[in-house]
Amino acid sequence: FAFVFDNGFQLGFDDPRKFARILYLEDLQAYIDSLPLGEDALRVSEADFLQLIGSKKGQLKAFLLNQQYLAGVGNLYADELCYQTRIHPAARIESLSLEDKKLLFTTLQKILHYAIERRAYYKDYPEDWLWQWRVEGFVPPDGKGVVRKGTIAGRTTYFLSEN
């Protein structure tokens, strides 16, 4: 798909994975309000996050990716969050401590704000982030664990395991 402007410039759109859509909207806010989205991950308060996660059961990664619970956390950021908190993405939410849940909230806020400050350009992320070396068998810079790859919550997932 391409937009052709009066001055001859073109703006192209290509989605080989077929995830996106192009819509013409008269009222963006009305469209957003019509979607079954949870609170924006950057706007949710710690209290609301703790209440939300406290009412759920199942795998952590499934919760993080469910946009009806919390909007704006994608697959790569969910993996990064689990890596930075050292909480396995398949961990059961109901088994997490209050301390774990608070750590998830503060770390998620840190990761998302950091990404936004860099316009979500992953090459500007720190070298110690999982993004930089998502390769099965890789030993991270701190030497603690080995990167593994699997399917969790129906998505390709990178996580650390003990050697």
C-alpha positions as CSV (number, residue, x, y, z in Angstrom):
1,F,0.0,0.0,0.0
2,A,1.3,3.5,-0.8
3,F,0.1,7.0,-0.1
4,V,1.1,9.3,-3.0
5,F,1.3,13.0,-2.1
6,D,0.8,16.0,-4.3
7,N,4.5,16.8,-4.2
8,G,5.4,13.3,-5.6
9,F,6.6,11.9,-2.3
10,Q,5.3,8.4,-1.4
11,L,4.7,6.8,2.0
12,G,4.7,3.1,1.7
13,F,3.2,0.4,4.0
14,D,4.3,-3.2,3.9
15,D,3.2,-5.8,6.4
16,P,4.7,-9.2,5.5
17,R,3.5,-10.8,8.8
18,K,-0.1,-9.6,8.0
19,F,-0.7,-8.3,11.6
20,A,-1.7,-4.7,10.6
21,R,-4.7,-3.0,9.0
22,I,-5.2,0.3,7.4
23,L,-8.4,2.1,8.5
24,Y,-9.8,5.5,7.6
25,L,-11.2,7.1,10.8
26,E,-13.3,10.1,11.2
27,D,-12.9,10.0,15.0
28,L,-9.8,8.3,16.4
29,Q,-10.8,8.5,20.0
30,A,-14.2,7.0,19.3
31,Y,-12.5,4.1,17.5
32,I,-10.1,3.6,20.4
33,D,-13.0,3.7,22.9
34,S,-14.8,1.0,20.9
35,L,-11.9,-1.5,21.3
36,P,-11.8,-4.0,24.1
37,L,-8.6,-2.7,25.5
38,G,-7.4,-2.6,29.1
39,E,-5.7,0.3,30.7
40,D,-2.6,1.6,28.9
41,A,0.5,-0.1,30.4
42,L,2.1,3.4,30.7
43,R,-0.9,5.0,32.4
44,V,-1.9,2.2,34.8
45,S,-1.2,3.0,38.5
46,E,0.6,0.5,40.7
47,A,-2.5,0.0,42.7
48,D,-4.6,-0.7,39.6
49,F,-1.9,-3.0,38.2
50,L,-1.8,-4.9,41.5
51,Q,-5.5,-5.2,41.7
52,L,-5.7,-6.4,38.1
53,I,-2.9,-9.0,38.3
54,G,-4.1,-10.1,41.7
55,S,-7.5,-11.1,40.2
56,K,-6.0,-13.3,37.4
57,K,-4.8,-16.9,37.2
58,G,-2.6,-18.5,34.6
59,Q,0.8,-17.9,33.0
60,L,2.4,-14.6,33.5
61,K,3.2,-14.1,29.8
62,A,-0.4,-14.8,28.8
63,F,-1.5,-12.1,31.2
64,L,1.1,-9.6,29.9
65,L,0.1,-10.2,26.2
66,N,-3.6,-10.0,26.8
67,Q,-4.4,-6.5,25.6
68,Q,-7.9,-6.6,27.2
69,Y,-6.1,-6.6,30.6
70,L,-3.2,-4.3,29.9
71,A,-2.8,-2.5,26.5
72,G,0.6,-1.9,25.0
73,V,2.8,-4.8,26.1
74,G,4.0,-6.8,23.1
75,N,5.9,-10.1,22.9
76,L,9.4,-8.7,23.0
77,Y,8.7,-6.4,25.9
78,A,7.0,-9.2,27.8
79,D,10.2,-11.3,27.3
80,E,12.4,-8.4,28.4
81,L,10.3,-7.8,31.5
82,C,10.5,-11.5,32.5
83,Y,14.3,-11.4,31.9
84,Q,14.9,-8.3,33.9
85,T,12.8,-9.4,36.8
86,R,14.1,-13.0,36.6
87,I,10.6,-14.3,36.7
88,H,9.9,-17.2,34.2
89,P,7.3,-16.2,31.6
90,A,5.4,-19.5,32.3
91,A,5.2,-18.7,36.1
92,R,1.7,-19.0,37.4
93,I,0.4,-15.5,38.4
94,E,-1.3,-17.0,41.5
95,S,2.1,-18.2,42.8
96,L,3.8,-14.8,42.5
97,S,4.4,-12.8,45.7
98,L,3.2,-9.3,46.2
99,E,6.9,-8.3,46.0
100,D,7.2,-10.0,42.6
101,K,4.1,-8.2,41.4
102,K,5.4,-4.9,42.5
103,L,8.7,-5.6,40.8
104,L,6.9,-6.5,37.6
105,F,5.1,-3.1,37.7
106,T,8.1,-0.9,38.4
107,T,10.3,-2.8,35.9
108,L,7.6,-2.6,33.2
109,Q,7.3,1.1,33.7
110,K,11.1,1.5,33.5
111,I,11.4,-0.6,30.3
112,L,8.5,1.1,28.5
113,H,9.7,4.6,29.4
114,Y,13.2,3.8,28.3
115,A,11.9,2.4,25.0
116,I,9.8,5.5,24.3
117,E,12.7,7.8,25.1
118,R,14.6,6.0,22.3
119,R,11.6,5.9,20.0
120,A,11.4,2.1,20.4
121,Y,14.6,1.7,18.4
122,Y,16.0,-1.5,19.8
123,K,19.6,-0.9,18.6
124,D,19.7,2.0,21.2
125,Y,18.8,-0.4,24.1
126,P,21.4,-1.4,26.6
127,E,23.7,-4.3,25.8
128,D,22.5,-6.1,28.9
129,W,18.9,-6.3,27.7
130,L,17.7,-9.6,26.4
131,W,16.8,-8.0,23.0
132,Q,20.5,-7.7,22.2
133,W,21.2,-11.4,22.3
134,R,18.0,-13.4,21.8
135,V,19.8,-16.5,20.6
136,E,19.1,-19.9,22.1
137,G,22.2,-21.2,24.1
138,F,23.6,-17.7,24.6
139,V,25.1,-17.0,28.0
140,P,24.1,-13.4,29.1
141,P,26.8,-10.9,30.1
142,D,26.2,-11.6,33.8
143,G,26.9,-15.3,33.2
144,K,23.7,-16.3,35.1
145,G,21.8,-18.8,33.1
146,V,21.4,-19.7,29.4
147,V,18.9,-18.3,26.9
148,R,16.3,-20.8,25.9
149,K,13.6,-20.5,23.3
150,G,10.1,-22.0,23.5
151,T,6.5,-21.4,23.0
152,I,4.6,-19.9,25.9
153,A,1.1,-18.4,25.7
154,G,1.2,-19.3,22.0
155,R,4.1,-17.1,21.2
156,T,7.8,-17.6,20.6
157,T,9.5,-16.8,23.9
158,Y,13.1,-16.3,25.0
159,F,13.9,-16.8,28.6
160,L,16.7,-17.8,30.9
161,S,17.2,-21.2,32.4
162,E,19.9,-22.4,34.7
163,N,22.6,-24.0,32.6
